[in-house]
Amino acid sequence: MITMTAAAGSGHPGGSLSAADIVTTLYFRVMRHDPKNPQWEDRDRFVLSKGHSAPVLYAALAESGYFPTAQLATLRKPDSGLQGHPDRNLSLGVEMTAGSLGMGLSFGIGVALAARLDHRGYRVYVLLGDGECQEGQTWEAALSAVHFKLDDLTAIVDCNKMQLSGWTREIMNLDPLDKKWQAFGWHTIDIDGHDYDQILAAFEEARDTKGKPTVIIAHTVKGKGVSFMENNVRFHGKAPTPEEAERALKELS
Amino acid sequence: MAVEASTREAYGNALVGLGKQDPDIVVLDADLSPSTMTRYFAEAFPDRFFDCGLEEQNMIGIAAGLAASGKTVFASSFAIFVSCRCFDQLRICLSQMALNAKIVATHSGITVGEDGASHQAVEDLALYCSLPGFTVVVPSDAVETAQAVKVAASTPGPFYVRLSRSRTPLVHSEGYHFTLGKAVVLRPGKDVTIVAVGIMVAKALEAAEVLAEEGIDCQVASMPTVKPLDERFVAQAAWDTGSIVVAEEHLAHGGLGSRVAQVVAREKPVPMCFVNLGDRYAVSGKAEELVQRYGLTAGDIAVAARIAVQRK
């Protein structure tokens, strides 16, 4: 993610790093998927609703084997399948075009309804940002997922407490976010979004929860793992310079 | 007076027919199924019908998710709620992803009537035609509606189908065959071509009758596919008749008139006149009252045609 955004000279490293542990757990421990058969009809689906975190999705897909990791260097280039925000491309493993926030959960509901109609057992995972929960459509979708009793649908909120221009609490407060989701009828789990055991346990609990969808509110740190990026709003939508990237990679190794 | 029939009734019945043939047809609505007539499908196939409540933006996203999973989705509401209100969702979820969802809107234009300006979709053609990959169809009567809905179901990609609240005069016989992307010449003529769409088609035919008595020989064409436009027909009409009138129940900009003018300007510039709502919103009133007040009558088309012919 650091190398990708530094090479592109633009991008959103902060919200990619905060979601990295969640996305890693999904692709390598939780989801049933087959990189050699990306259009497998029974695959579990991952929908990145917070589309600006595209680098974390691309990194997970490349590491899973959907495409060579060398291709990550094409991020944000004109002819690359790795567009600045995700562009639906099943051969690369990208399920949904996203970038305008608030749309992914609705899309995930449609995918989950299709699973029910077709009697397929796949599960649908939708990753949202906490700032994204300010979008009204998120709550339209929250209402309807419960109404349709979609227990095959799990939403994860990457709750890094920041958005583009500052602290979410100061820009448009969402607290108490867990109570809001509960009030909408979701099974709600609060976890440390950087603790693999907690992440894994939450996905197991979601799978075992019947009759309603589950939301995992994952408390995370924006820019996680790189000291000068953590909780630094500057790295919401700005790539590290080559020097910063070098320092960041040293810290991460 | 011509026989009238409801385009939305035709839609509701056509959906049931499609549902019987294809188990992958899924229908969504936003609390308006008794008016859009998707309720017929809901009654016949309750498992494949989802009422999304008053969540039009969510409905488009759900439609996209279903379509991305192999379903042929029909999503309906009033034209105003399923155009302006969810435009970003249409753009990202259906246009950019090029998914197989059909938006069929009823209660378009000013003829929705008494509900007033907030409910009168008069900019929907401009919005939908601006979205790459969308096919935009405006049937002129119930016969064409039934066929257009079937064609939409069997043609991959996103569609917008615009229907009316009121019953509309039948301009096609039961033997009519709708062809996507083709103009339909309903009356041959050599002095001027009137290109009309939706409820304006019957009025264009009326205008042509009046003009014939004055010695003006009008070609009348219905243009049910607004996008992609039958450009070959438009260019040929400009060459053959030397003047063109475009009539639509829509604002002046971005609808059929703008699209026809673009082709005429490029291929064969000839005098053109436009019958539309101009650049203003309408008010509450009975449909026929509003049609007169805002200049969408057969008489208004005749005036435009006379001017177009004079300017040749």
HADDOCK unambig.tbl for C-alpha pairs under 7 A between the chains (distance, minus, plus):
assign (segid A and resid 88 and name CA) (segid B and resid 97 and name CA) 6.39 0.50 0.50
assign (segid A and resid 97 and name CA) (segid B and resid 92 and name CA) 6.76 0.50 0.50
assign (segid A and resid 97 and name CA) (segid B and resid 97 and name CA) 6.46 0.50 0.50
assign (segid A and resid 103 and name CA) (segid B and resid 61 and name CA) 6.24 0.50 0.50
assign (segid A and resid 106 and name CA) (segid B and resid 58 and name CA) 5.29 0.50 0.50
assign (segid A and resid 106 and name CA) (segid B and resid 61 and name CA) 4.66 0.50 0.50
assign (segid A and resid 106 and name CA) (segid B and resid 62 and name CA) 5.04 0.50 0.50
assign (segid A and resid 107 and name CA) (segid B and resid 61 and name CA) 4.56 0.50 0.50
assign (segid A and resid 107 and name CA) (segid B and resid 62 and name CA) 4.92 0.50 0.50
assign (segid A and resid 107 and name CA) (segid B and resid 64 and name CA) 5.96 0.50 0.50
assign (segid A and resid 107 and name CA) (segid B and resid 65 and name CA) 4.32 0.50 0.50
assign (segid A and resid 108 and name CA) (segid B and resid 65 and name CA) 6.04 0.50 0.50
assign (segid A and resid 109 and name CA) (segid B and resid 62 and name CA) 5.75 0.50 0.50
assign (segid A and resid 109 and name CA) (segid B and resid 65 and name CA) 6.77 0.50 0.50
assign (segid A and resid 110 and name CA) (segid B and resid 62 and name CA) 4.01 0.50 0.50
assign (segid A and resid 110 and name CA) (segid B and resid 63 and name CA) 6.10 0.50 0.50
assign (segid A and resid 110 and name CA) (segid B and resid 64 and name CA) 6.71 0.50 0.50
assign (segid A and resid 110 and name CA) (segid B and resid 65 and name CA) 3.94 0.50 0.50
assign (segid A and resid 110 and name CA) (segid B and resid 66 and name CA) 4.45 0.50 0.50
assign (segid A and resid 111 and name CA) (segid B and resid 65 and name CA) 4.50 0.50 0.50
assign (segid A and resid 111 and name CA) (segid B and resid 66 and name CA) 5.23 0.50 0.50
assign (segid A and resid 111 and name CA) (segid B and resid 69 and name CA) 6.01 0.50 0.50
assign (segid A and resid 113 and name CA) (segid B and resid 66 and name CA) 6.97 0.50 0.50
assign (segid A and resid 114 and name CA) (segid B and resid 66 and name CA) 5.54 0.50 0.50
assign (segid A and resid 114 and name CA) (segid B and resid 69 and name CA) 6.23 0.50 0.50
assign (segid A and resid 137 and name CA) (segid B and resid 57 and name CA) 6.47 0.50 0.50
assign (segid A and resid 137 and name CA) (segid B and resid 58 and name CA) 6.13 0.50 0.50
assign (segid A and resid 140 and name CA) (segid B and resid 55 and name CA) 5.98 0.50 0.50
assign (segid A and resid 140 and name CA) (segid B and resid 58 and name CA) 6.05 0.50 0.50
assign (segid A and resid 141 and name CA) (segid B and resid 58 and name CA) 5.84 0.50 0.50
